Amino acid sequence: MPNTKNSTLTEFPTQTIATAAKTTGLSEITIRRHIANGDLPAYKIGRRVRIADSDLLALYTPIPAYGG
């Protein structure tokens, strides 16, 4: 099943799985899991997989401010 979270491509996807893992501090396996689960859209160019920066940033979920 293809990832359709960002069905209209608005930027050229430049991140590889390895660079996405380094950027986020996650493992490559975790990045692949997010892609497989449909949480992270990825695009194939030939045999290469690329991820858009905006899609990678969308993985981050804001949390409510801590009241003190």
PDBQT receptor file of N, H, CA, C and O in Angstrom, charges set to zero:
ATOM      1  N   MET A   1       0.844  -1.176   0.000  1.00  0.00    +0.000 N 
ATOM      2  CA  MET A   1       0.000   0.000   0.000  1.00  0.00    +0.000 C 
ATOM      3  C   MET A   1       0.892   1.243   0.000  1.00  0.00    +0.000 C 
ATOM      4  O   MET A   1       1.744   1.382   0.878  1.00  0.00    +0.000 OA
ATOM      5  N   PRO A   2       0.715   2.148  -0.963  1.00  0.00    +0.000 N 
ATOM      6  CA  PRO A   2       1.556   3.334  -1.025  1.00  0.00    +0.000 C 
ATOM      7  C   PRO A   2       1.220   4.331   0.066  1.00  0.00    +0.000 C 
ATOM      8  O   PRO A   2       0.082   4.416   0.529  1.00  0.00    +0.000 OA
ATOM      9  N   ASN A   3       2.233   5.083   0.466  1.00  0.00    +0.000 N 
ATOM     10  H   ASN A   3       3.157   5.014   0.089  1.00  0.00    +0.000 HD
ATOM     11  CA  ASN A   3       2.023   6.142   1.444  1.00  0.00    +0.000 C 
ATOM     12  C   ASN A   3       1.350   7.315   0.752  1.00  0.00    +0.000 C 
ATOM     13  O   ASN A   3       1.821   7.771  -0.290  1.00  0.00    +0.000 OA
ATOM     14  N   THR A   4       0.256   7.809   1.314  1.00  0.00    +0.000 N 
ATOM     15  H   THR A   4      -0.127   7.439   2.161  1.00  0.00    +0.000 HD
ATOM     16  CA  THR A   4      -0.476   8.904   0.695  1.00  0.00    +0.000 C 
ATOM     17  C   THR A   4      -0.667  10.071   1.638  1.00  0.00    +0.000 C 
ATOM     18  O   THR A   4      -1.508  10.932   1.379  1.00  0.00    +0.000 OA
ATOM     19  N   LYS A   5       0.083  10.128   2.718  1.00  0.00    +0.000 N 
ATOM     20  H   LYS A   5       0.766   9.428   2.928  1.00  0.00    +0.000 HD
ATOM     21  CA  LYS A   5      -0.064  11.207   3.690  1.00  0.00    +0.000 C 
ATOM     22  C   LYS A   5       0.177  12.565   3.036  1.00  0.00    +0.000 C 
ATOM     23  O   LYS A   5      -0.554  13.518   3.304  1.00  0.00    +0.000 OA
ATOM     24  N   ASN A   6       1.183  12.660   2.190  1.00  0.00    +0.000 N 
ATOM     25  H   ASN A   6       1.777  11.885   1.972  1.00  0.00    +0.000 HD
ATOM     26  CA  ASN A   6       1.485  13.884   1.472  1.00  0.00    +0.000 C 
ATOM     27  C   ASN A   6       1.368  13.570  -0.008  1.00  0.00    +0.000 C 
ATOM     28  O   ASN A   6       2.374  13.408  -0.699  1.00  0.00    +0.000 OA
ATOM     29  N   SER A   7       0.118  13.484  -0.499  1.00  0.00    +0.000 N 
ATOM     30  H   SER A   7      -0.700  13.615   0.062  1.00  0.00    +0.000 HD
ATOM     31  CA  SER A   7      -0.102  12.991  -1.851  1.00  0.00    +0.000 C 
ATOM     32  C   SER A   7       0.363  13.970  -2.923  1.00  0.00    +0.000 C 
ATOM     33  O   SER A   7       0.648  13.550  -4.045  1.00  0.00    +0.000 OA
ATOM     34  N   THR A   8       0.447  15.264  -2.611  1.00  0.00    +0.000 N 
ATOM     35  H   THR A   8       0.215  15.604  -1.700  1.00  0.00    +0.000 HD
ATOM     36  CA  THR A   8       0.973  16.207  -3.572  1.00  0.00    +0.000 C 
ATOM     37  C   THR A   8       2.365  16.628  -3.124  1.00  0.00    +0.000 C 
ATOM     38  O   THR A   8       2.544  17.189  -2.043  1.00  0.00    +0.000 OA
ATOM     39  N   LEU A   9       3.314  16.355  -3.948  1.00  0.00    +0.000 N 
ATOM     40  H   LEU A   9       3.169  15.899  -4.826  1.00  0.00    +0.000 HD
ATOM     41  CA  LEU A   9       4.707  16.636  -3.635  1.00  0.00    +0.000 C 
ATOM     42  C   LEU A   9       4.960  18.129  -3.799  1.00  0.00    +0.000 C 
ATOM     43  O   LEU A   9       4.806  18.667  -4.895  1.00  0.00    +0.000 OA
ATOM     44  N   THR A  10       5.349  18.807  -2.708  1.00  0.00    +0.000 N 
ATOM     45  H   THR A  10       5.474  18.369  -1.818  1.00  0.00    +0.000 HD
ATOM     46  CA  THR A  10       5.569  20.244  -2.756  1.00  0.00    +0.000 C 
ATOM     47  C   THR A  10       7.049  20.606  -2.742  1.00  0.00    +0.000 C 
ATOM     48  O   THR A  10       7.399  21.765  -2.967  1.00  0.00    +0.000 OA
ATOM     49  N   GLU A  11       7.913  19.651  -2.485  1.00  0.00    +0.000 N 
ATOM     50  H   GLU A  11       7.629  18.709  -2.302  1.00  0.00    +0.000 HD
ATOM     51  CA  GLU A  11       9.349  19.893  -2.491  1.00  0.00    +0.000 C 
ATOM     52  C   GLU A  11      10.054  18.642  -2.966  1.00  0.00    +0.000 C 
ATOM     53  O   GLU A  11       9.504  17.542  -2.912  1.00  0.00    +0.000 OA
ATOM     54  N   PHE A  12      11.256  18.820  -3.425  1.00  0.00    +0.000 N 
ATOM     55  H   PHE A  12      11.703  19.713  -3.469  1.00  0.00    +0.000 HD
ATOM     56  CA  PHE A  12      12.030  17.692  -3.910  1.00  0.00    +0.000 C 
ATOM     57  C   PHE A  12      12.537  16.891  -2.709  1.00  0.00    +0.000 C 
ATOM     58  O   PHE A  12      13.254  17.439  -1.872  1.00  0.00    +0.000 OA
ATOM     59  N   PRO A  13      12.182  15.606  -2.604  1.00  0.00    +0.000 N 
ATOM     60  CA  PRO A  13      12.637  14.804  -1.465  1.00  0.00    +0.000 C 
ATOM     61  C   PRO A  13      14.135  14.503  -1.563  1.00  0.00    +0.000 C 
ATOM     62  O   PRO A  13      14.584  13.869  -2.518  1.00  0.00    +0.000 OA
ATOM     63  N   THR A  14      14.893  14.953  -0.585  1.00  0.00    +0.000 N 
ATOM     64  H   THR A  14      14.529  15.468   0.191  1.00  0.00    +0.000 HD
ATOM     65  CA  THR A  14      16.344  14.836  -0.659  1.00  0.00    +0.000 C 
ATOM     66  C   THR A  14      16.944  13.906   0.388  1.00  0.00    +0.000 C 
ATOM     67  O   THR A  14      18.072  13.442   0.219  1.00  0.00    +0.000 OA
ATOM     68  N   GLN A  15      16.221  13.627   1.455  1.00  0.00    +0.000 N 
ATOM     69  H   GLN A  15      15.305  14.004   1.591  1.00  0.00    +0.000 HD
ATOM     70  CA  GLN A  15      16.765  12.824   2.546  1.00  0.00    +0.000 C 
ATOM     71  C   GLN A  15      16.769  11.344   2.172  1.00  0.00    +0.000 C 
ATOM     72  O   GLN A  15      15.775  10.821   1.667  1.00  0.00    +0.000 OA
ATOM     73  N   THR A  16      17.881  10.682   2.420  1.00  0.00    +0.000 N 
ATOM     74  H   THR A  16      18.688  11.106   2.830  1.00  0.00    +0.000 HD
ATOM     75  CA  THR A  16      17.916   9.231   2.314  1.00  0.00    +0.000 C 
ATOM     76  C   THR A  16      17.480   8.666   3.663  1.00  0.00    +0.000 C 
ATOM     77  O   THR A  16      17.305   9.419   4.621  1.00  0.00    +0.000 OA
ATOM     78  N   ILE A  17      17.308   7.379   3.744  1.00  0.00    +0.000 N 
ATOM     79  H   ILE A  17      17.450   6.768   2.966  1.00  0.00    +0.000 HD
ATOM     80  CA  ILE A  17      16.961   6.770   5.027  1.00  0.00    +0.000 C 
ATOM     81  C   ILE A  17      18.090   7.001   6.028  1.00  0.00    +0.000 C 
ATOM     82  O   ILE A  17      17.836   7.269   7.202  1.00  0.00    +0.000 OA
ATOM     83  N   ALA A  18      19.331   6.899   5.568  1.00  0.00    +0.000 N 
ATOM     84  H   ALA A  18      19.538   6.681   4.614  1.00  0.00    +0.000 HD
ATOM     85  CA  ALA A  18      20.477   7.098   6.459  1.00  0.00    +0.000 C 
ATOM     86  C   ALA A  18      20.545   8.534   6.975  1.00  0.00    +0.000 C 
ATOM     87  O   ALA A  18      20.762   8.753   8.167  1.00  0.00    +0.000 OA
ATOM     88  N   THR A  19      20.360   9.515   6.084  1.00  0.00    +0.000 N 
ATOM     89  H   THR A  19      20.184   9.337   5.116  1.00  0.00    +0.000 HD
ATOM     90  CA  THR A  19      20.433  10.908   6.544  1.00  0.00    +0.000 C 
ATOM     91  C   THR A  19      19.237  11.274   7.408  1.00  0.00    +0.000 C 
ATOM     92  O   THR A  19      19.364  12.068   8.340  1.00  0.00    +0.000 OA
ATOM     93  N   ALA A  20      18.075  10.701   7.108  1.00  0.00    +0.000 N 
ATOM     94  H   ALA A  20      17.971  10.056   6.351  1.00  0.00    +0.000 HD
ATOM     95  CA  ALA A  20      16.898  10.942   7.949  1.00  0.00    +0.000 C 
ATOM     96  C   ALA A  20      17.133  10.394   9.354  1.00  0.00    +0.000 C 
ATOM     97  O   ALA A  20      16.737  11.013  10.342  1.00  0.00    +0.000 OA
ATOM     98  N   ALA A  21      17.775   9.237   9.439  1.00  0.00    +0.000 N 
ATOM     99  H   ALA A  21      18.096   8.734   8.636  1.00  0.00    +0.000 HD
ATOM    100  CA  ALA A  21      18.080   8.649  10.747  1.00  0.00    +0.000 C 
ATOM    101  C   ALA A  21      19.054   9.529  11.515  1.00  0.00    +0.000 C 
ATOM    102  O   ALA A  21      18.874   9.755  12.711  1.00  0.00    +0.000 OA
ATOM    103  N   LYS A  22      20.078  10.022  10.844  1.00  0.00    +0.000 N 
ATOM    104  H   LYS A  22      20.224   9.838   9.872  1.00  0.00    +0.000 HD
ATOM    105  CA  LYS A  22      21.055  10.895  11.509  1.00  0.00    +0.000 C 
ATOM    106  C   LYS A  22      20.427  12.214  11.937  1.00  0.00    +0.000 C 
ATOM    107  O   LYS A  22      20.713  12.721  13.022  1.00  0.00    +0.000 OA
ATOM    108  N   THR A  23      19.570  12.769  11.083  1.00  0.00    +0.000 N 
ATOM    109  H   THR A  23      19.338  12.357  10.201  1.00  0.00    +0.000 HD
ATOM    110  CA  THR A  23      18.920  14.045  11.378  1.00  0.00    +0.000 C 
ATOM    111  C   THR A  23      18.030  13.946  12.609  1.00  0.00    +0.000 C 
ATOM    112  O   THR A  23      18.015  14.847  13.447  1.00  0.00    +0.000 OA
ATOM    113  N   THR A  24      17.294  12.854  12.713  1.00  0.00    +0.000 N 
ATOM    114  H   THR A  24      17.307  12.121  12.033  1.00  0.00    +0.000 HD
ATOM    115  CA  THR A  24      16.328  12.711  13.815  1.00  0.00    +0.000 C 
ATOM    116  C   THR A  24      16.907  12.027  15.041  1.00  0.00    +0.000 C 
ATOM    117  O   THR A  24      16.338  12.118  16.128  1.00  0.00    +0.000 OA
ATOM    118  N   GLY A  25      18.036  11.342  14.878  1.00  0.00    +0.000 N 
ATOM    119  H   GLY A  25      18.499  11.268  13.995  1.00  0.00    +0.000 HD
ATOM    120  CA  GLY A  25      18.596  10.584  15.992  1.00  0.00    +0.000 C 
ATOM    121  C   GLY A  25      17.929   9.227  16.170  1.00  0.00    +0.000 C 
ATOM    122  O   GLY A  25      18.146   8.544  17.171  1.00  0.00    +0.000 OA
ATOM    123  N   LEU A  26      17.117   8.844  15.193  1.00  0.00    +0.000 N 
ATOM    124  H   LEU A  26      16.941   9.399  14.380  1.00  0.00    +0.000 HD
ATOM    125  CA  LEU A  26      16.474   7.531  15.203  1.00  0.00    +0.000 C 
ATOM    126  C   LEU A  26      17.334   6.551  14.414  1.00  0.00    +0.000 C 
ATOM    127  O   LEU A  26      18.227   6.965  13.674  1.00  0.00    +0.000 OA
ATOM    128  N   SER A  27      17.074   5.278  14.565  1.00  0.00    +0.000 N 
ATOM    129  H   SER A  27      16.349   4.942  15.166  1.00  0.00    +0.000 HD
ATOM    130  CA  SER A  27      17.812   4.282  13.790  1.00  0.00    +0.000 C 
ATOM    131  C   SER A  27      17.202   4.168  12.387  1.00  0.00    +0.000 C 
ATOM    132  O   SER A  27      16.057   4.558  12.160  1.00  0.00    +0.000 OA
ATOM    133  N   GLU A  28      17.982   3.633  11.467  1.00  0.00    +0.000 N 
ATOM    134  H   GLU A  28      18.912   3.316  11.652  1.00  0.00    +0.000 HD
ATOM    135  CA  GLU A  28      17.476   3.409  10.116  1.00  0.00    +0.000 C 
ATOM    136  C   GLU A  28      16.296   2.438  10.130  1.00  0.00    +0.000 C 
ATOM    137  O   GLU A  28      15.362   2.575   9.340  1.00  0.00    +0.000 OA
ATOM    138  N   ILE A  29      16.343   1.469  11.021  1.00  0.00    +0.000 N 
ATOM    139  H   ILE A  29      17.101   1.357  11.663  1.00  0.00    +0.000 HD
ATOM    140  CA  ILE A  29      15.243   0.503  11.130  1.00  0.00    +0.000 C 
ATOM    141  C   ILE A  29      13.955   1.216  11.549  1.00  0.00    +0.000 C 
ATOM    142  O   ILE A  29      12.879   0.910  11.034  1.00  0.00    +0.000 OA
ATOM    143  N   THR A  30      14.062   2.160  12.477  1.00  0.00    +0.000 N 
ATOM    144  H   THR A  30      14.936   2.409  12.895  1.00  0.00    +0.000 HD
ATOM    145  CA  THR A  30      12.885   2.907  12.925  1.00  0.00    +0.000 C 
ATOM    146  C   THR A  30      12.331   3.761  11.793  1.00  0.00    +0.000 C 
ATOM    147  O   THR A  30      11.114   3.845  11.623  1.00  0.00    +0.000 OA
ATOM    148  N   ILE A  31      13.203   4.395  11.017  1.00  0.00    +0.000 N 
ATOM    149  H   ILE A  31      14.191   4.326  11.155  1.00  0.00    +0.000 HD
ATOM    150  CA  ILE A  31      12.750   5.179   9.861  1.00  0.00    +0.000 C 
ATOM    151  C   ILE A  31      12.022   4.273   8.882  1.00  0.00    +0.000 C 
ATOM    152  O   ILE A  31      10.971   4.641   8.358  1.00  0.00    +0.000 OA
ATOM    153  N   ARG A  32      12.576   3.084   8.630  1.00  0.00    +0.000 N 
ATOM    154  H   ARG A  32      13.430   2.785   9.056  1.00  0.00    +0.000 HD
ATOM    155  CA  ARG A  32      11.925   2.129   7.723  1.00  0.00    +0.000 C 
ATOM    156  C   ARG A  32      10.569   1.681   8.269  1.00  0.00    +0.000 C 
ATOM    157  O   ARG A  32       9.628   1.484   7.500  1.00  0.00    +0.000 OA
ATOM    158  N   ARG A  33      10.462   1.519   9.579  1.00  0.00    +0.000 N 
ATOM    159  H   ARG A  33      11.227   1.679  10.204  1.00  0.00    +0.000 HD
ATOM    160  CA  ARG A  33       9.180   1.143  10.188  1.00  0.00    +0.000 C 
ATOM    161  C   ARG A  33       8.137   2.238   9.994  1.00  0.00    +0.000 C 
ATOM    162  O   ARG A  33       6.978   1.954   9.689  1.00  0.00    +0.000 OA
ATOM    163  N   HIS A  34       8.554   3.494  10.174  1.00  0.00    +0.000 N 
ATOM    164  H   HIS A  34       9.495   3.725  10.423  1.00  0.00    +0.000 HD
ATOM    165  CA  HIS A  34       7.623   4.616   9.970  1.00  0.00    +0.000 C 
ATOM    166  C   HIS A  34       7.130   4.644   8.527  1.00  0.00    +0.000 C 
ATOM    167  O   HIS A  34       5.961   4.930   8.269  1.00  0.00    +0.000 OA
ATOM    168  N   ILE A  35       8.024   4.345   7.590  1.00  0.00    +0.000 N 
ATOM    169  H   ILE A  35       8.974   4.113   7.799  1.00  0.00    +0.000 HD
ATOM    170  CA  ILE A  35       7.631   4.292   6.178  1.00  0.00    +0.000 C 
ATOM    171  C   ILE A  35       6.658   3.140   5.951  1.00  0.00    +0.000 C 
ATOM    172  O   ILE A  35       5.623   3.314   5.308  1.00  0.00    +0.000 OA
ATOM    173  N   ALA A  36       6.990   1.966   6.480  1.00  0.00    +0.000 N 
ATOM    174  H   ALA A  36       7.830   1.825   7.003  1.00  0.00    +0.000 HD
ATOM    175  CA  ALA A  36       6.143   0.778   6.288  1.00  0.00    +0.000 C 
ATOM    176  C   ALA A  36       4.761   0.957   6.916  1.00  0.00    +0.000 C 
ATOM    177  O   ALA A  36       3.766   0.470   6.380  1.00  0.00    +0.000 OA
ATOM    178  N   ASN A  37       4.702   1.662   8.062  1.00  0.00    +0.000 N 
ATOM    179  H   ASN A  37       5.510   2.057   8.497  1.00  0.00    +0.000 HD
ATOM    180  CA  ASN A  37       3.421   1.891   8.746  1.00  0.00    +0.000 C 
ATOM    181  C   ASN A  37       2.592   2.977   8.090  1.00  0.00    +0.000 C 
ATOM    182  O   ASN A  37       1.416   3.142   8.416  1.00  0.00    +0.000 OA
ATOM    183  N   GLY A  38       3.192   3.725   7.165  1.00  0.00    +0.000 N 
ATOM    184  H   GLY A  38       4.147   3.591   6.900  1.00  0.00    +0.000 HD
ATOM    185  CA  GLY A  38       2.482   4.819   6.515  1.00  0.00    +0.000 C 
ATOM    186  C   GLY A  38       2.577   6.125   7.284  1.00  0.00    +0.000 C 
ATOM    187  O   GLY A  38       1.928   7.106   6.918  1.00  0.00    +0.000 OA
ATOM    188  N   ASP A  39       3.374   6.154   8.342  1.00  0.00    +0.000 N 
ATOM    189  H   ASP A  39       3.901   5.358   8.639  1.00  0.00    +0.000 HD
ATOM    190  CA  ASP A  39       3.532   7.372   9.132  1.00  0.00    +0.000 C 
ATOM    191  C   ASP A  39       4.488   8.357   8.475  1.00  0.00    +0.000 C 
ATOM    192  O   ASP A  39       4.436   9.553   8.762  1.00  0.00    +0.000 OA
ATOM    193  N   LEU A  40       5.354   7.874   7.605  1.00  0.00    +0.000 N 
ATOM    194  H   LEU A  40       5.396   6.902   7.372  1.00  0.00    +0.000 HD
ATOM    195  CA  LEU A  40       6.347   8.708   6.953  1.00  0.00    +0.000 C 
ATOM    196  C   LEU A  40       6.320   8.431   5.449  1.00  0.00    +0.000 C 
ATOM    197  O   LEU A  40       6.758   7.370   5.006  1.00  0.00    +0.000 OA
ATOM    198  N   PRO A  41       5.813   9.375   4.670  1.00  0.00    +0.000 N 
ATOM    199  CA  PRO A  41       5.807   9.173   3.214  1.00  0.00    +0.000 C 
ATOM    200  C   PRO A  41       7.226   9.122   2.670  1.00  0.00    +0.000 C 
ATOM    201  O   PRO A  41       8.097   9.874   3.106  1.00  0.00    +0.000 OA
ATOM    202  N   ALA A  42       7.445   8.247   1.734  1.00  0.00    +0.000 N 
ATOM    203  H   ALA A  42       6.738   7.636   1.379  1.00  0.00    +0.000 HD
ATOM    204  CA  ALA A  42       8.744   8.126   1.080  1.00  0.00    +0.000 C 
ATOM    205  C   ALA A  42       8.503   7.945  -0.410  1.00  0.00    +0.000 C 
ATOM    206  O   ALA A  42       7.442   7.484  -0.832  1.00  0.00    +0.000 OA
ATOM    207  N   TYR A  43       9.489   8.309  -1.186  1.00  0.00    +0.000 N 
ATOM    208  H   TYR A  43      10.351   8.683  -0.843  1.00  0.00    +0.000 HD
ATOM    209  CA  TYR A  43       9.357   8.293  -2.629  1.00  0.00    +0.000 C 
ATOM    210  C   TYR A  43      10.509   7.508  -3.228  1.00  0.00    +0.000 C 
ATOM    211  O   TYR A  43      11.659   7.659  -2.814  1.00  0.00    +0.000 OA
ATOM    212  N   LYS A  44      10.193   6.667  -4.206  1.00  0.00    +0.000 N 
ATOM    213  H   LYS A  44       9.259   6.544  -4.542  1.00  0.00    +0.000 HD
ATOM    214  CA  LYS A  44      11.232   5.894  -4.885  1.00  0.00    +0.000 C 
ATOM    215  C   LYS A  44      11.612   6.607  -6.171  1.00  0.00    +0.000 C 
ATOM    216  O   LYS A  44      10.762   7.049  -6.944  1.00  0.00    +0.000 OA
ATOM    217  N   ILE A  45      12.905   6.703  -6.370  1.00  0.00    +0.000 N 
ATOM    218  H   ILE A  45      13.596   6.344  -5.743  1.00  0.00    +0.000 HD
ATOM    219  CA  ILE A  45      13.457   7.219  -7.613  1.00  0.00    +0.000 C 
ATOM    220  C   ILE A  45      14.369   6.107  -8.115  1.00  0.00    +0.000 C 
ATOM    221  O   ILE A  45      15.512   5.981  -7.673  1.00  0.00    +0.000 OA
ATOM    222  N   GLY A  46      13.859   5.311  -9.031  1.00  0.00    +0.000 N 
ATOM    223  H   GLY A  46      12.931   5.414  -9.389  1.00  0.00    +0.000 HD
ATOM    224  CA  GLY A  46      14.584   4.103  -9.429  1.00  0.00    +0.000 C 
ATOM    225  C   GLY A  46      14.582   3.145  -8.252  1.00  0.00    +0.000 C 
ATOM    226  O   GLY A  46      13.522   2.731  -7.782  1.00  0.00    +0.000 OA
ATOM    227  N   ARG A  47      15.767   2.791  -7.777  1.00  0.00    +0.000 N 
ATOM    228  H   ARG A  47      16.628   3.127  -8.159  1.00  0.00    +0.000 HD
ATOM    229  CA  ARG A  47      15.865   1.912  -6.611  1.00  0.00    +0.000 C 
ATOM    230  C   ARG A  47      16.102   2.698  -5.328  1.00  0.00    +0.000 C 
ATOM    231  O   ARG A  47      16.144   2.119  -4.242  1.00  0.00    +0.000 OA
ATOM    232  N   ARG A  48      16.255   4.001  -5.447  1.00  0.00    +0.000 N 
ATOM    233  H   ARG A  48      16.221   4.471  -6.329  1.00  0.00    +0.000 HD
ATOM    234  CA  ARG A  48      16.568   4.840  -4.297  1.00  0.00    +0.000 C 
ATOM    235  C   ARG A  48      15.310   5.329  -3.604  1.00  0.00    +0.000 C 
ATOM    236  O   ARG A  48      14.315   5.644  -4.257  1.00  0.00    +0.000 OA
ATOM    237  N   VAL A  49      15.355   5.390  -2.290  1.00  0.00    +0.000 N 
ATOM    238  H   VAL A  49      16.164   5.133  -1.760  1.00  0.00    +0.000 HD
ATOM    239  CA  VAL A  49      14.240   5.891  -1.488  1.00  0.00    +0.000 C 
ATOM    240  C   VAL A  49      14.626   7.266  -0.973  1.00  0.00    +0.000 C 
ATOM    241  O   VAL A  49      15.721   7.452  -0.444  1.00  0.00    +0.000 OA
ATOM    242  N   ARG A  50      13.728   8.230  -1.128  1.00  0.00    +0.000 N 
ATOM    243  H   ARG A  50      12.838   8.080  -1.558  1.00  0.00    +0.000 HD
ATOM    244  CA  ARG A  50      13.968   9.585  -0.659  1.00  0.00    +0.000 C 
ATOM    245  C   ARG A  50      12.794  10.061   0.184  1.00  0.00    +0.000 C 
ATOM    246  O   ARG A  50      11.652   9.642  -0.011  1.00  0.00    +0.000 OA
ATOM    247  N   ILE A  51      13.105  10.950   1.128  1.00  0.00    +0.000 N 
ATOM    248  H   ILE A  51      14.032  11.290   1.286  1.00  0.00    +0.000 HD
ATOM    249  CA  ILE A  51      12.116  11.478   2.070  1.00  0.00    +0.000 C 
ATOM    250  C   ILE A  51      12.212  12.997   2.030  1.00  0.00    +0.000 C 
ATOM    251  O   ILE A  51      13.307  13.558   2.044  1.00  0.00    +0.000 OA
ATOM    252  N   ALA A  52      11.065  13.656   1.980  1.00  0.00    +0.000 N 
ATOM    253  H   ALA A  52      10.175  13.200   1.969  1.00  0.00    +0.000 HD
ATOM    254  CA  ALA A  52      11.035  15.119   1.991  1.00  0.00    +0.000 C 
ATOM    255  C   ALA A  52      11.266  15.619   3.419  1.00  0.00    +0.000 C 
ATOM    256  O   ALA A  52      10.807  15.007   4.384  1.00  0.00    +0.000 OA
ATOM    257  N   ASP A  53      11.981  16.736   3.537  1.00  0.00    +0.000 N 
ATOM    258  H   ASP A  53      12.354  17.233   2.753  1.00  0.00    +0.000 HD
ATOM    259  CA  ASP A  53      12.258  17.311   4.855  1.00  0.00    +0.000 C 
ATOM    260  C   ASP A  53      10.968  17.613   5.619  1.00  0.00    +0.000 C 
ATOM    261  O   ASP A  53      10.883  17.362   6.821  1.00  0.00    +0.000 OA
ATOM    262  N   SER A  54       9.966  18.152   4.920  1.00  0.00    +0.000 N 
ATOM    263  H   SER A  54      10.035  18.356   3.943  1.00  0.00    +0.000 HD
ATOM    264  CA  SER A  54       8.714  18.499   5.593  1.00  0.00    +0.000 C 
ATOM    265  C   SER A  54       8.007  17.262   6.142  1.00  0.00    +0.000 C 
ATOM    266  O   SER A  54       7.395  17.317   7.209  1.00  0.00    +0.000 OA
ATOM    267  N   ASP A  55       8.088  16.146   5.414  1.00  0.00    +0.000 N 
ATOM    268  H   ASP A  55       8.585  16.101   4.548  1.00  0.00    +0.000 HD
ATOM    269  CA  ASP A  55       7.483  14.901   5.901  1.00  0.00    +0.000 C 
ATOM    270  C   ASP A  55       8.242  14.379   7.116  1.00  0.00    +0.000 C 
ATOM    271  O   ASP A  55       7.639  13.838   8.043  1.00  0.00    +0.000 OA
ATOM    272  N   LEU A  56       9.553  14.541   7.111  1.00  0.00    +0.000 N 
ATOM    273  H   LEU A  56      10.042  14.981   6.358  1.00  0.00    +0.000 HD
ATOM    274  CA  LEU A  56      10.364  14.110   8.241  1.00  0.00    +0.000 C 
ATOM    275  C   LEU A  56      10.034  14.947   9.484  1.00  0.00    +0.000 C 
ATOM    276  O   LEU A  56       9.912  14.412  10.585  1.00  0.00    +0.000 OA
ATOM    277  N   LEU A  57       9.894  16.250   9.298  1.00  0.00    +0.000 N 
ATOM    278  H   LEU A  57       9.994  16.685   8.403  1.00  0.00    +0.000 HD
ATOM    279  CA  LEU A  57       9.541  17.124  10.422  1.00  0.00    +0.000 C 
ATOM    280  C   LEU A  57       8.142  16.833  10.952  1.00  0.00    +0.000 C 
ATOM    281  O   LEU A  57       7.868  17.051  12.132  1.00  0.00    +0.000 OA
ATOM    282  N   ALA A  58       7.259  16.345  10.090  1.00  0.00    +0.000 N 
ATOM    283  H   ALA A  58       7.481  16.168   9.131  1.00  0.00    +0.000 HD
ATOM    284  CA  ALA A  58       5.891  16.038  10.513  1.00  0.00    +0.000 C 
ATOM    285  C   ALA A  58       5.836  14.870  11.493  1.00  0.00    +0.000 C 
ATOM    286  O   ALA A  58       4.813  14.666  12.146  1.00  0.00    +0.000 OA
ATOM    287  N   LEU A  59       6.921  14.099  11.606  1.00  0.00    +0.000 N 
ATOM    288  H   LEU A  59       7.752  14.264  11.075  1.00  0.00    +0.000 HD
ATOM    289  CA  LEU A  59       6.957  13.015  12.591  1.00  0.00    +0.000 C 
ATOM    290  C   LEU A  59       6.927  13.556  14.017  1.00  0.00    +0.000 C 
ATOM    291  O   LEU A  59       6.430  12.904  14.935  1.00  0.00    +0.000 OA
ATOM    292  N   TYR A  60       7.468  14.759  14.183  1.00  0.00    +0.000 N 
ATOM    293  H   TYR A  60       7.872  15.289  13.438  1.00  0.00    +0.000 HD
ATOM    294  CA  TYR A  60       7.530  15.348  15.512  1.00  0.00    +0.000 C 
ATOM    295  C   TYR A  60       6.149  15.829  15.938  1.00  0.00    +0.000 C 
ATOM    296  O   TYR A  60       5.460  16.524  15.191  1.00  0.00    +0.000 OA
ATOM    297  N   THR A  61       5.760  15.451  17.140  1.00  0.00    +0.000 N 
ATOM    298  H   THR A  61       6.319  14.887  17.747  1.00  0.00    +0.000 HD
ATOM    299  CA  THR A  61       4.462  15.828  17.684  1.00  0.00    +0.000 C 
ATOM    300  C   THR A  61       4.657  16.807  18.823  1.00  0.00    +0.000 C 
ATOM    301  O   THR A  61       5.367  16.506  19.783  1.00  0.00    +0.000 OA
ATOM    302  N   PRO A  62       4.032  17.985  18.732  1.00  0.00    +0.000 N 
ATOM    303  CA  PRO A  62       4.189  18.933  19.838  1.00  0.00    +0.000 C 
ATOM    304  C   PRO A  62       3.514  18.397  21.104  1.00  0.00    +0.000 C 
ATOM    305  O   PRO A  62       2.495  17.710  21.044  1.00  0.00    +0.000 OA
ATOM    306  N   ILE A  63       4.097  18.723  22.218  1.00  0.00    +0.000 N 
ATOM    307  H   ILE A  63       4.925  19.282  22.267  1.00  0.00    +0.000 HD
ATOM    308  CA  ILE A  63       3.508  18.325  23.503  1.00  0.00    +0.000 C 
ATOM    309  C   ILE A  63       3.048  19.591  24.219  1.00  0.00    +0.000 C 
ATOM    310  O   ILE A  63       3.596  20.669  23.991  1.00  0.00    +0.000 OA
ATOM    311  N   PRO A  64       2.044  19.463  25.081  1.00  0.00    +0.000 N 
ATOM    312  CA  PRO A  64       1.577  20.654  25.799  1.00  0.00    +0.000 C 
ATOM    313  C   PRO A  64       2.673  21.158  26.738  1.00  0.00    +0.000 C 
ATOM    314  O   PRO A  64       3.507  20.398  27.230  1.00  0.00    +0.000 OA
ATOM    315  N   ALA A  65       2.636  22.457  26.960  1.00  0.00    +0.000 N 
ATOM    316  H   ALA A  65       1.959  23.075  26.560  1.00  0.00    +0.000 HD
ATOM    317  CA  ALA A  65       3.620  23.081  27.860  1.00  0.00    +0.000 C 
ATOM    318  C   ALA A  65       3.398  22.542  29.270  1.00  0.00    +0.000 C 
ATOM    319  O   ALA A  65       2.272  22.308  29.708  1.00  0.00    +0.000 OA
ATOM    320  N   TYR A  66       4.506  22.360  29.950  1.00  0.00    +0.000 N 
ATOM    321  H   TYR A  66       5.421  22.551  29.594  1.00  0.00    +0.000 HD
ATOM    322  CA  TYR A  66       4.434  21.892  31.327  1.00  0.00    +0.000 C 
ATOM    323  C   TYR A  66       4.087  23.066  32.235  1.00  0.00    +0.000 C 
ATOM    324  O   TYR A  66       4.753  24.101  32.214  1.00  0.00    +0.000 OA
ATOM    325  N   GLY A  67       3.050  22.892  33.020  1.00  0.00    +0.000 N 
ATOM    326  H   GLY A  67       2.509  22.050  33.037  1.00  0.00    +0.000 HD
ATOM    327  CA  GLY A  67       2.670  23.940  33.965  1.00  0.00    +0.000 C 
ATOM    328  C   GLY A  67       3.547  23.845  35.212  1.00  0.00    +0.000 C 
ATOM    329  O   GLY A  67       3.829  22.748  35.695  1.00  0.00    +0.000 OA
ATOM    330  N   GLY A  68       3.958  24.945  35.707  1.00  0.00    +0.000 N 
ATOM    331  H   GLY A  68       3.729  25.836  35.315  1.00  0.00    +0.000 HD
ATOM    332  CA  GLY A  68       4.885  24.890  36.817  1.00  0.00    +0.000 C 
ATOM    333  C   GLY A  68       4.347  25.509  38.008  1.00  0.00    +0.000 C 
ATOM    334  O   GLY A  68       5.016  25.544  39.041  1.00  0.00    +0.000 OA
TER     335      GLY A  68
